Amino acid sequence: MQKGDHIRIVTRGDDDFIYVQLADTGMGIAEEDISKVFLPYYSTKEKGHGLGMMIVQRIMREHGGRIGVDSQAGVGTVVTLQFPRKYRRTRLLENERRAR
């Protein structure tokens, strides 16, 4: 983000999940780059390592959550984190064990 840009954080929940949405008014992500943001070592920044979003995605998956990115170049980016409620996470993990 550049000086003067803003970030907005919105939270909400439903019976199964808590959602945290981070929206900025930064430069956004080009359409052709959105599908690559979770790839290891992919970065459009000169000093970026390209690991941050990949690590966040893995952590979210390990906890039964999800991450989504919506962006428009020149407008900004919205990152949505979907956290399972505690009882929902237990059910998801139990279902995975049964499937194995």
C-alpha positions as CSV (number, residue, x, y, z in Angstrom):
1,M,0.0,0.0,0.0
2,Q,1.1,3.6,-0.6
3,K,0.8,6.6,1.7
4,G,-2.8,7.7,1.8
5,D,-4.2,4.2,1.0
6,H,-6.6,2.7,3.5
7,I,-7.4,-0.7,5.0
8,R,-10.7,-1.8,6.3
9,I,-11.3,-4.9,8.5
10,V,-14.8,-6.4,8.7
11,T,-15.8,-9.4,10.8
12,R,-18.9,-11.4,10.7
13,G,-20.0,-14.9,11.6
14,D,-22.6,-17.5,11.0
15,D,-23.4,-20.9,12.6
16,D,-20.3,-22.6,11.3
17,F,-17.7,-19.9,10.5
18,I,-16.2,-16.6,11.5
19,Y,-15.1,-14.4,8.6
20,V,-12.4,-11.7,8.7
21,Q,-12.3,-9.6,5.6
22,L,-9.4,-7.2,4.9
23,A,-9.9,-4.7,2.2
24,D,-7.4,-2.1,1.0
25,T,-7.4,0.7,-1.4
26,G,-3.9,-0.2,-2.7
27,M,-2.7,-0.8,-6.2
28,G,-4.5,-4.2,-6.4
29,I,-3.4,-7.3,-8.1
30,A,-3.4,-7.8,-11.9
31,E,-6.0,-10.3,-13.1
32,E,-3.4,-12.6,-14.5
33,D,-1.5,-12.7,-11.2
34,I,-4.4,-13.5,-8.8
35,S,-4.2,-17.2,-9.6
36,K,-0.5,-17.2,-8.7
37,V,-0.6,-15.5,-5.3
38,F,-0.5,-18.8,-3.4
39,L,2.3,-20.2,-5.4
40,P,5.6,-20.5,-3.5
41,Y,8.3,-18.0,-4.5
42,Y,5.9,-16.0,-6.7
43,S,6.2,-12.3,-6.1
44,T,5.8,-9.1,-8.1
45,K,7.8,-7.1,-5.6
46,E,11.5,-6.5,-6.0
47,K,12.2,-7.4,-2.3
48,G,9.4,-10.0,-1.9
49,H,10.1,-13.7,-1.2
50,G,6.8,-14.9,-2.4
51,L,6.1,-17.1,0.6
52,G,3.7,-15.1,2.7
53,M,0.4,-16.0,1.1
54,M,1.4,-19.6,0.6
55,I,2.1,-19.9,4.3
56,V,-1.2,-18.2,5.3
57,Q,-3.1,-20.6,3.0
58,R,-1.4,-23.6,4.6
59,I,-2.1,-22.5,8.1
60,M,-5.7,-21.8,7.2
61,R,-6.1,-25.3,5.7
62,E,-4.4,-27.0,8.7
63,H,-7.1,-25.4,10.9
64,G,-10.0,-26.3,8.6
65,G,-10.3,-22.7,7.3
66,R,-10.0,-21.1,3.9
67,I,-8.6,-17.9,2.3
68,G,-9.9,-16.1,-0.7
69,V,-8.5,-13.2,-2.7
70,D,-10.4,-10.8,-4.8
71,S,-8.6,-7.9,-6.4
72,Q,-8.8,-5.3,-9.2
73,A,-5.7,-3.5,-10.4
74,G,-5.8,0.2,-9.5
75,V,-8.7,-0.3,-7.1
76,G,-7.5,-2.6,-4.3
77,T,-7.6,-6.0,-2.8
78,V,-10.0,-7.9,-0.5
79,V,-8.7,-10.9,1.4
80,T,-11.2,-13.1,3.2
81,L,-10.3,-15.5,5.9
82,Q,-12.9,-18.1,6.8
83,F,-12.3,-19.7,10.3
84,P,-14.3,-22.7,11.4
85,R,-16.0,-22.4,14.7
86,K,-14.5,-24.7,17.3
87,Y,-17.2,-27.4,17.1
88,R,-17.2,-27.2,13.3
89,R,-13.4,-27.8,13.2
90,T,-13.8,-30.9,15.3
91,R,-16.4,-32.3,12.9
92,L,-14.2,-31.6,9.9
93,L,-11.2,-33.3,11.4
94,E,-13.2,-36.3,12.4
95,N,-14.6,-36.6,8.9
96,E,-11.1,-36.5,7.4
97,R,-9.9,-39.3,9.7
98,R,-12.8,-41.5,8.7
99,A,-12.1,-40.9,5.0
100,R,-8.5,-42.2,5.3
